[in-house]
């Protein structure tokens, strides 16, 4: 009987730590649907400047 009580106490002592670890690991997974629901939270890269090199290459390849 003493061994059962000792195992139960050890399990109860580890339970808060295990719950905290599971919450930290599950937080990003649970946050994904809320981020996808909001259309205003899209982060986009800034537009690249066009240098016009593609047009120059196109013209030079057609002449050659």
Buried (B, 14 or more C-beta within 10 A) or exposed (E): EEEEEEEEEEEEEEEEEEEEEEEEEEEEEEEEEEEEEEEEEEEEEEEEEEEEEEEEEEEEEEEE
